[in-house]
Amino acid sequence: MLGMGLFALGILVALPLVSAGLATDTSGLWIAGAAVAGTGLGLGILAMLGAMRPLNWSASAVAPWLEHQVWNRSCRVLASRKEAEMATARKIDVLTVKLDPKPGALAQVLSAFREAKVNLTASWAYQMGPTEAQAHFFAADADRAKQALTKLGKAPKTEAAFWVEDADKIGNYHGVLEKLAKAGVNIEATDAFGIGGKFATVIFVAEGDVGKASTALGV
């Protein structure tokens, strides 16, 4: 009787799994029901052998506990699947230009982008010495950005880089770097940041290592 009650409970617990896509047809209902019923049978055998001595082994007493355990497990599976789906890596074109190391040099470039309606995903700029500065731009429309830079009198250089996004979780950045290290890829430059629950990094490698990096990152 307890096994039948637990089997029926399994059917009820499996319904949200079907809705979430963890079971694609009614076979998922039978599998979940059988699993819960099997768990109840195993616990019953242990109780008979004296390994476990609960005060109340009625279906009404055991069912809530089993439902809680199965539901928690399904929530953990869904959460881990959602995190796995967030991770993406792609090869991108970054535009690099030289800048004058003086106030307003970068603002002038961004003004040209605004007028040309160039949407930037990311940018990096820094002074390389007393007489030279450099900036990198990752734009949604690289051709439009290149035209705007050329019109401004700049000579943009296109460089291959890698853009990786994932959940903002401890160890994710390390995981990306470790993949490249194991593939024997030397990183020439990288930047990373986390915002709004997501993490992103841009990675530059030598031109000869682009193929190995692509394979290592699954691009």
N, C-alpha and C positions, 0 to 999 in steps of 0.2 A: 504493500500500500504506500509506503514511504517512497519507494522508487518511482511509482506512477505519479505521485504528487510532485516529486522533483523533476520528472520528465516534463510535466505540464509547465512547471516553473521555467524550465529551459526554453520552452517555446516562447513564453512571454519575454524572457530576457533577450532572446535572439531577434525579436522584432526590430529594436533600434539598430542592431547590427546590420540588418538587411537594408534599413533606411539609410544607413551611413555608407553603404557600399561594401561592407566587409563580407557579406554573403550575397551572391548574385541571384540566387533562386531559392526555392523552398528547401533545397537540400541543406542549406545553412541552418534552417530551423530544426531539422532532424539531428544534425550534428551537435548543435548546442544542447538540445534536449537530452541526447544520449550522454553527452559529457557531464551534464549536471546530475543525471540519474546515476551514472557510473561513479561520480564522486560520492553521492549519498550511499551507494552500495558499499564502496570501500570503507567509508566511515562507520557504516553499520557493522561490517566485519570486524574492524578494529575494536569497536565497542564490545562485541560478543567475545573477543579474545581477551578483553580486560585491559587493552592498551589505552583506551580512552573511556572515561566513565562520566558522560554528561548527565545532568539531572533530568533533562527532558529531551527525548529523541523523536518527538512527534514532528510531523511535517510542518505544522504551524510554527514550531520553534526553530527548526533548521532552515526553512525556506528563506526568511529575511536575511539570514547571515550569508547564505549561498548567493542570493540575488545581489547583495552588496559586493561580494568578492568578484563575481563575474562582471558586474557593471563597472567596477573600478578598473578591471583588466581591459575592458573594451575602450574605456576612456584613455588609458595609457597608450594603447595601440593607435588610436586616432590621433593623439597628440604627437607621437613619434613619427607617424606618417605625414602629418602636416609639416613638421620641421624638415623632413627629408625632401618634401616637395618644394620648399622654399629655396634650397641651395641651387644656384645657377652659376655657370661660368661661361664667358664668351670672349672671343678675340675682338678687339676694338681698334679703331684708327684714332690716334692722338695727334693733334696738330701742335707742333712746337715752333716757337718764334723767339727771336732775340728782342730784348727790350732795353731801353736806355735806363740806367739806374738813377732815376730822378722821380720826384713826386708827381703823381698823376699819369705815369706811363701806362700802368695796368688799367686805370679808369678810362683812359682814352680807347683802349681796345674793347672794353666792355660797352662803352658808348656806341662804338661801331656795330657791335653785335646786337645791341638793342634796336638800333635803327634798321638793321637788316633782318630783324625778327629771328635771330639765332637763339635757340634754347640750349643752354649749357647743362649737361648732367654733372660735370665736375671740372675743376680747374686747379692748377698749382702754379705758383710763381715764386721766384726767389732770386736774390742777388748772388752772383757767382764770384764777385770780386769788386774792386772799387770802380771798374769801368764797364761792367757787363752784368746783365740780368737776363733771365729766361722764364718763359711761361709755357705751360702745356694746357691744351683745351680738349675736352671730350664733349663733342656736341651731338645732339640728336640728328642733325643734318650736317655732316662733315663738309660736303661740297659748298653749301651755303656759307658756312663758317670760313672756309678757305677763300671764297670770293671776297668776303668782308675784310679779311686780313690783307689780301692782295691789294684791294682798293685803298687800304690804309697805308700802303707802301711797305708792308712786311713781306717776308719770303718764308711762308709756312713750310715746315718739313713734316711729312707724314711718317709716323712711327707706329709700329705694331705694339700693342700692349694687351693685357688681360684684365678683365673686369669680373670680379667674383662677388656674388651676394649670398648671404645666408642669414639665419636667425642670429640675433645678438646674444650669443651664448659663449661662456668661457671655453676656450680650447678650439673654437672654429677657425680662427686666424692661424693658429698653430698647425691645424690640420692641413690647411692650404699650403703653407710653407713646407711642411713635411713631405707632401706629395712631390713638390718640385725638387726637394733635396734628394729624395730617393731616386728620382729620375736623372740626377746628376746635372740639374739646371742651376746655373748661377744667376741670382737676382741682381740686376744692376741698380734698380730703384724700386721702392714700393711705398705706398701710403695706405692707411686704413682708418676707418671711423665707424662708429655705431650711433644710430639715431632712430627713434621711433620703433624700437624692438628689432631692428634689422642691422646687419653688419655688411660693410662693403669694403673692398680693397682693389686697388689698381696695381698691377705688377708689370715692370719693364724687364725684359731679358735681352740677351744678345741676339742679333738677327739669326745667327746660326742655331740658336736654341729654341726658336719659335715652334718648330715642329715637335720637339720633345716636350715642351711645356704644354702644347695643345693636347697631346696624348695623355700627359699626367693629370691634367685638369678635366679631361673628358669633353673637350670642345669639339 
